[in-house]
């Protein structure tokens, strides 16, 4: 598959200087931009899945009226956190 080019983005010289100042040794602006775009795309995918799960939960609640108290949810989350901490010890 052929690669494609992301359109150029015009920025103020000061911003370009800030960008160049944070590049790691041997890193190019192109590599930095590609990494940033990949991260943004993955974030948008996660955000979309989060919203879909929330919408599905809302629809289930509307259909069934079943819900959990905040205390129950927090207790379950705390139990998961405690289990993970024990696993990592």
C-alpha beads as a LAMMPS data file, in Angstrom:
LAMMPS data file: protein, C-alpha beads

89 atoms
88 bonds

1 atom types
1 bond types

-500.0 500.0 xlo xhi
-500.0 500.0 ylo yhi
-500.0 500.0 zlo zhi

Masses

1 110.0

Atoms # bond

1 1 1 0.000 0.000 0.000
2 1 1 1.314 3.427 -0.913
3 1 1 1.825 5.973 1.814
4 1 1 0.000 9.287 1.847
5 1 1 1.109 12.737 2.907
6 1 1 -0.595 14.664 5.688
7 1 1 -1.201 18.253 4.574
8 1 1 1.277 20.857 5.685
9 1 1 0.241 23.039 8.598
10 1 1 1.302 26.651 8.770
11 1 1 2.374 27.786 12.227
12 1 1 3.884 30.890 13.743
13 1 1 7.692 30.865 13.855
14 1 1 7.576 31.006 17.677
15 1 1 5.486 27.827 17.793
16 1 1 7.857 26.058 15.412
17 1 1 10.694 27.045 17.721
18 1 1 8.795 25.603 20.686
19 1 1 8.251 22.389 18.715
20 1 1 11.903 22.085 17.756
21 1 1 12.901 22.691 21.381
22 1 1 10.972 19.628 22.591
23 1 1 12.159 17.172 19.943
24 1 1 14.126 14.261 21.305
25 1 1 17.612 13.565 20.026
26 1 1 17.423 12.379 16.419
27 1 1 13.660 12.995 16.209
28 1 1 12.350 14.913 13.213
29 1 1 9.377 17.228 13.116
30 1 1 7.721 14.792 10.711
31 1 1 8.138 11.903 13.155
32 1 1 6.824 14.049 15.994
33 1 1 3.791 15.138 13.972
34 1 1 3.045 11.559 12.897
35 1 1 3.249 10.383 16.500
36 1 1 0.993 13.210 17.669
37 1 1 -1.570 12.495 14.960
38 1 1 -1.555 8.759 15.765
39 1 1 -2.117 9.565 19.444
40 1 1 -4.954 11.935 18.602
41 1 1 -6.604 9.350 16.343
42 1 1 -6.372 6.669 19.054
43 1 1 -7.804 9.118 21.604
44 1 1 -10.735 9.856 19.301
45 1 1 -11.346 6.108 18.864
46 1 1 -11.339 5.613 22.653
47 1 1 -13.605 8.627 23.081
48 1 1 -16.037 7.259 20.512
49 1 1 -16.118 3.831 22.212
50 1 1 -16.634 5.509 25.596
51 1 1 -19.602 7.462 24.279
52 1 1 -21.049 4.333 22.657
53 1 1 -20.810 2.438 25.977
54 1 1 -22.445 5.355 27.782
55 1 1 -25.257 5.528 25.237
56 1 1 -25.832 1.765 25.491
57 1 1 -25.921 1.996 29.293
58 1 1 -28.407 4.865 29.124
59 1 1 -30.625 2.911 26.753
60 1 1 -30.481 -0.146 29.049
61 1 1 -31.447 2.016 31.995
62 1 1 -34.335 3.557 30.096
63 1 1 -35.563 0.118 29.041
64 1 1 -35.172 -1.627 32.409
65 1 1 -34.973 1.098 35.055
66 1 1 -32.226 -0.948 36.706
67 1 1 -29.329 1.011 38.126
68 1 1 -26.567 0.776 40.731
69 1 1 -25.943 3.148 43.581
70 1 1 -22.809 5.256 43.564
71 1 1 -21.622 3.410 46.680
72 1 1 -21.966 0.033 44.919
73 1 1 -20.061 1.257 41.891
74 1 1 -17.290 2.780 44.019
75 1 1 -17.014 -0.416 46.075
76 1 1 -16.628 -2.510 42.926
77 1 1 -14.003 -0.133 41.541
78 1 1 -12.108 -0.177 44.834
79 1 1 -12.159 -3.998 44.838
80 1 1 -10.724 -4.034 41.302
81 1 1 -8.030 -1.564 42.299
82 1 1 -7.130 -3.564 45.418
83 1 1 -6.941 -6.802 43.400
84 1 1 -4.671 -5.167 40.826
85 1 1 -2.415 -3.793 43.543
86 1 1 -2.125 -7.249 45.141
87 1 1 -1.336 -8.739 41.729
88 1 1 1.456 -6.228 41.159
89 1 1 3.042 -6.729 44.599

Bonds

1 1 1 2
2 1 2 3
3 1 3 4
4 1 4 5
5 1 5 6
6 1 6 7
7 1 7 8
8 1 8 9
9 1 9 10
10 1 10 11
11 1 11 12
12 1 12 13
13 1 13 14
14 1 14 15
15 1 15 16
16 1 16 17
17 1 17 18
18 1 18 19
19 1 19 20
20 1 20 21
21 1 21 22
22 1 22 23
23 1 23 24
24 1 24 25
25 1 25 26
26 1 26 27
27 1 27 28
28 1 28 29
29 1 29 30
30 1 30 31
31 1 31 32
32 1 32 33
33 1 33 34
34 1 34 35
35 1 35 36
36 1 36 37
37 1 37 38
38 1 38 39
39 1 39 40
40 1 40 41
41 1 41 42
42 1 42 43
43 1 43 44
44 1 44 45
45 1 45 46
46 1 46 47
47 1 47 48
48 1 48 49
49 1 49 50
50 1 50 51
51 1 51 52
52 1 52 53
53 1 53 54
54 1 54 55
55 1 55 56
56 1 56 57
57 1 57 58
58 1 58 59
59 1 59 60
60 1 60 61
61 1 61 62
62 1 62 63
63 1 63 64
64 1 64 65
65 1 65 66
66 1 66 67
67 1 67 68
68 1 68 69
69 1 69 70
70 1 70 71
71 1 71 72
72 1 72 73
73 1 73 74
74 1 74 75
75 1 75 76
76 1 76 77
77 1 77 78
78 1 78 79
79 1 79 80
80 1 80 81
81 1 81 82
82 1 82 83
83 1 83 84
84 1 84 85
85 1 85 86
86 1 86 87
87 1 87 88
88 1 88 89
